[in-house]
Amino acid sequence: MANQQSHGGQGRLTEDSRSYLGNLRVRLSALLLVSLMGCGTTAGVSCGDGGQRAVQELLYFGTEMPSGHVGPQDWAHFLNEIVTPRFPNGFSTWHASGQWRSASGGVIREPSYVLSLLHSEDVDQEQAIRELITSYKTRFHQEAVLRVKSSACTSL
């Protein structure tokens, strides 16, 4: 802990204490900088031999609607009509059990679908993602679609 000298009821930091706190500030600043560097785009990702930079998107789609739920056929039609034309190179999807807090504050538990996409980072791909999210929300009366975007390296 920092050394303090008492003088007239007020604590004063010694030279050693000021040096310690200054060093601590430098270390914390460096740690913050290194942490934030990982939050950038794929431009800083090194993929090694044969690897290619990409963006991985995980999209979480709830299935409960005001009048029923999104069933397997509804999901298949959405994939065929909306997702496949925008991402013809492929994607993966699976069922999940979801939980989230709605805008009204209530906890919602519902079956969900997860869509995993790998794509290049460009304006067209960003627009395609936004279009499919908007389409799902409109078509199935959804409040939200969770989007998780991260940098990745791919190779085949």
C-alpha positions as CSV (number, residue, x, y, z in Angstrom):
1,M,0.0,0.0,0.0
2,A,1.0,3.6,-0.4
3,N,3.1,5.2,2.4
4,Q,1.5,8.2,3.9
5,Q,2.9,10.7,6.3
6,S,0.7,12.5,8.8
7,H,0.9,16.3,8.8
8,G,-1.7,18.4,10.4
9,G,-4.4,15.6,10.1
10,Q,-4.0,15.4,6.3
11,G,-2.4,12.4,4.5
12,R,0.4,13.2,2.1
13,L,1.9,10.8,-0.4
14,T,5.6,10.2,-0.2
15,E,7.8,10.2,-3.3
16,D,7.8,6.4,-3.3
17,S,3.9,6.4,-3.2
18,R,3.7,8.9,-6.1
19,S,6.1,6.8,-8.1
20,Y,4.1,3.6,-7.4
21,L,0.8,5.2,-8.4
22,G,2.4,6.7,-11.6
23,N,3.8,3.3,-12.5
24,L,0.4,1.7,-11.8
25,R,-1.3,4.2,-14.1
26,V,1.1,3.4,-16.9
27,R,0.6,-0.3,-16.5
28,L,-3.2,0.0,-16.4
29,S,-3.1,2.3,-19.5
30,A,-0.9,-0.2,-21.4
31,L,-3.3,-3.1,-20.4
32,L,-6.3,-1.1,-21.6
33,L,-4.5,-0.3,-24.9
34,V,-3.6,-4.0,-25.6
35,S,-7.2,-5.0,-24.7
36,L,-8.7,-2.5,-27.1
37,M,-6.4,-3.5,-29.9
38,G,-8.3,-6.8,-30.0
39,C,-11.6,-5.0,-30.7
40,G,-10.6,-3.8,-34.2
41,T,-11.5,-5.1,-37.6
42,T,-10.1,-8.2,-39.3
43,A,-7.3,-6.0,-40.7
44,G,-5.1,-6.8,-37.7
45,V,-5.7,-10.6,-37.8
46,S,-2.8,-12.7,-39.0
47,C,-4.0,-16.0,-40.4
48,G,-0.8,-17.8,-41.1
49,D,-0.1,-20.2,-44.0
50,G,-3.2,-20.8,-46.1
51,G,-5.6,-19.0,-43.9
52,Q,-7.8,-16.1,-45.0
53,R,-9.3,-13.3,-42.9
54,A,-13.0,-13.4,-42.5
55,V,-15.9,-12.1,-40.4
56,Q,-17.9,-14.6,-38.4
57,E,-21.5,-13.7,-37.6
58,L,-23.7,-15.5,-35.2
59,L,-27.3,-14.5,-35.4
60,Y,-29.8,-15.6,-32.8
61,F,-33.5,-15.8,-33.9
62,G,-36.3,-16.2,-31.3
63,T,-39.3,-18.3,-32.4
64,E,-42.2,-17.1,-30.3
65,M,-44.7,-14.8,-32.0
66,P,-47.8,-13.1,-30.8
67,S,-49.9,-15.7,-32.5
68,G,-47.8,-18.9,-32.4
69,H,-44.2,-19.7,-33.2
70,V,-41.7,-20.0,-36.0
71,G,-41.8,-23.6,-37.0
72,P,-39.3,-25.7,-38.9
73,Q,-41.0,-25.0,-42.3
74,D,-41.1,-21.3,-41.6
75,W,-37.4,-21.4,-40.8
76,A,-36.6,-23.4,-43.9
77,H,-38.6,-20.9,-46.1
78,F,-36.8,-18.0,-44.5
79,L,-33.4,-19.6,-45.2
80,N,-34.3,-20.4,-48.8
81,E,-35.9,-17.1,-49.6
82,I,-33.8,-14.6,-47.6
83,V,-30.5,-16.1,-46.4
84,T,-29.4,-18.3,-49.4
85,P,-29.7,-15.6,-52.0
86,R,-27.5,-13.3,-49.9
87,F,-25.0,-15.9,-48.8
88,P,-24.9,-18.5,-51.6
89,N,-21.5,-19.8,-50.5
90,G,-23.0,-21.4,-47.5
91,F,-23.9,-21.1,-43.8
92,S,-24.7,-23.3,-40.8
93,T,-27.7,-23.3,-38.6
94,W,-28.9,-25.1,-35.5
95,H,-31.6,-25.1,-32.8
96,A,-30.9,-23.6,-29.4
97,S,-32.7,-22.7,-26.2
98,G,-32.6,-19.0,-25.6
99,Q,-33.3,-16.6,-22.8
100,W,-33.2,-12.8,-22.9
101,R,-34.8,-9.7,-21.3
102,S,-37.4,-7.9,-23.4
103,A,-37.9,-4.2,-23.7
104,S,-40.7,-4.4,-21.2
105,G,-38.3,-6.0,-18.7
106,G,-39.7,-9.5,-18.6
107,V,-37.4,-12.5,-19.0
108,I,-38.3,-14.5,-22.2
109,R,-37.4,-18.1,-22.6
110,E,-37.9,-19.6,-26.0
111,P,-36.6,-22.0,-28.6
112,S,-34.3,-20.3,-31.0
113,Y,-32.4,-20.8,-34.2
114,V,-28.8,-19.8,-34.6
115,L,-27.3,-18.9,-38.0
116,S,-23.6,-18.9,-38.5
117,L,-22.1,-17.0,-41.4
118,L,-18.5,-16.5,-42.6
119,H,-17.9,-13.7,-45.1
120,S,-15.6,-11.0,-46.2
121,E,-15.7,-7.6,-44.5
122,D,-17.3,-5.2,-46.9
123,V,-20.3,-2.9,-47.3
124,D,-22.4,-5.4,-49.4
125,Q,-22.1,-8.1,-46.8
126,E,-23.0,-5.7,-44.0
127,Q,-26.1,-4.6,-45.9
128,A,-27.1,-8.3,-46.6
129,I,-26.9,-9.0,-42.8
130,R,-29.0,-6.0,-42.0
131,E,-31.6,-7.0,-44.6
132,L,-32.0,-10.5,-43.3
133,I,-32.3,-9.3,-39.7
134,T,-35.0,-6.7,-40.7
135,S,-36.8,-9.3,-42.8
136,Y,-36.9,-11.8,-39.9
137,K,-38.1,-9.2,-37.5
138,T,-40.8,-8.0,-39.8
139,R,-41.9,-11.4,-41.1
140,F,-42.1,-13.1,-37.7
141,H,-43.0,-10.0,-35.5
142,Q,-39.8,-10.1,-33.5
143,E,-38.6,-7.4,-31.2
144,A,-34.9,-8.2,-31.7
145,V,-32.3,-10.5,-33.4
146,L,-29.1,-10.9,-31.5
147,R,-26.0,-10.3,-33.7
148,V,-22.5,-11.3,-32.6
149,K,-19.7,-10.3,-35.0
150,S,-16.1,-11.4,-34.6
151,S,-12.9,-11.7,-36.6
152,A,-11.8,-15.1,-37.8
153,C,-9.4,-17.0,-40.0
154,T,-10.6,-19.6,-42.4
155,S,-9.0,-22.4,-44.4
156,L,-10.2,-25.4,-46.3
